[in-house]
Amino acid sequence: MKNNINVKKLFDEILDKKFSKNMVSGYDPLEVDMFLDNVRGHLVTLHNSINELDGIIRNKEEEINKLQQKLATKEEVIRKQQYTIDGYIKDGYQNQRIVKEIGDLRASISELKDGKNKQ
């Protein structure tokens, strides 16, 4: 975030502001100058605070970006692990089917042997 105002110029304009002394009555020029010095001081403090907060925001944005990158990496690891788990589950079902078929084949062989022995 960048301030669009030329702050130094604004501060200098406030400090250098002069009022006409042609008036018979009006504000005391010394009081006006003191007031403008006070306003300038507050503006300088405000400007410094804004710059400091802008720096904090930039740091936090960098932190957020790094955390988003870590999150994306972890999500990719999770996706790969889920794919592996899904493969294991699929293989498990496949293995169960094969074990059942082997059991069926053994039962068939047993029946054939029993039938052959009866003859």
C-alpha positions in Angstrom: 0.0 0.0 0.0 1.5 3.3 -1.1 0.3 6.7 0.0 -0.7 8.7 -3.1 -0.1 12.0 -1.4 3.3 13.6 -1.4 3.5 13.7 2.4 6.7 15.7 2.7 5.2 18.4 0.4 2.0 18.4 2.5 3.9 18.7 5.8 6.0 21.5 4.4 2.9 23.4 3.1 1.4 23.2 6.5 4.5 24.4 8.2 5.2 27.2 5.7 1.6 28.4 5.6 1.5 32.2 6.3 -1.5 34.3 7.0 -2.1 37.9 6.0 -1.2 40.3 8.8 -3.2 43.1 7.3 -6.0 42.4 9.7 -6.6 44.6 12.6 -8.1 41.8 14.6 -7.9 38.1 14.1 -5.9 35.1 15.1 -2.5 35.5 16.8 0.1 34.5 14.1 2.2 32.8 16.8 -0.8 30.7 18.0 -1.6 29.8 14.4 2.0 28.7 13.8 2.1 26.7 17.0 -1.2 25.0 16.0 0.1 24.2 12.5 3.3 22.8 14.0 1.1 20.6 16.2 -1.0 19.4 13.3 2.2 18.7 11.3 3.6 16.7 14.2 0.4 14.6 14.3 0.5 14.1 10.6 4.1 12.9 10.7 3.2 10.4 13.5 0.2 9.2 11.4 2.3 8.9 8.3 5.0 6.9 10.2 2.3 4.6 11.7 0.8 4.0 8.2 4.2 3.1 6.8 4.8 0.8 9.8 1.4 -0.9 9.3 2.1 -1.2 5.6 5.3 -3.1 6.4 3.4 -5.4 8.8 0.8 -6.1 6.1 3.5 -7.0 3.6 5.1 -9.4 6.1 1.7 -11.0 6.9 1.0 -11.3 3.1 4.3 -13.1 2.7 3.5 -15.4 5.6 0.1 -16.2 4.1 1.7 -17.0 0.8 4.2 -19.3 2.4 1.4 -21.0 4.4 -0.7 -21.4 1.3 2.3 -23.1 -0.5 2.8 -25.4 2.5 -1.0 -26.2 2.4 -0.9 -27.0 -1.3 2.1 -29.3 -0.8 0.4 -31.1 2.1 -2.8 -31.4 0.0 -0.8 -33.0 -2.8 0.7 -35.5 -0.4 -2.7 -36.3 1.0 -4.0 -36.8 -2.6 -1.2 -39.2 -3.4 -1.7 -41.1 -0.1 -5.4 -41.4 -0.8 -4.7 -42.7 -4.3 -2.3 -45.3 -2.7 -5.0 -46.2 -0.1 -7.6 -46.6 -2.8 -5.2 -48.9 -4.7 -4.7 -51.0 -1.6 -8.5 -51.2 -1.1 -9.0 -52.2 -4.7 -6.2 -54.8 -4.5 -7.7 -56.1 -1.3 -11.0 -56.7 -3.0 -9.2 -58.3 -5.9 -7.3 -60.5 -3.5 -10.5 -61.5 -1.7 -12.0 -62.4 -5.1 -8.9 -64.5 -6.0 -9.0 -66.2 -2.6 -12.7 -67.1 -3.1 -12.0 -68.4 -6.6 -9.1 -70.5 -5.2 -11.4 -71.8 -2.6 -14.0 -72.6 -5.2 -11.4 -74.4 -7.3 -10.2 -76.4 -4.3 -13.8 -77.4 -3.6 -14.2 -78.4 -7.2 -11.0 -80.4 -7.2 -12.1 -82.1 -4.0 -15.5 -82.9 -5.5 -13.7 -84.4 -8.5 -11.4 -86.4 -6.4 -14.3 -87.7 -4.3 -16.2 -88.6 -7.4 -13.2 -90.3 -8.9 -12.5 -92.3 -5.7 -16.2 -93.5 -5.7 -15.8 -95.0 -9.1 
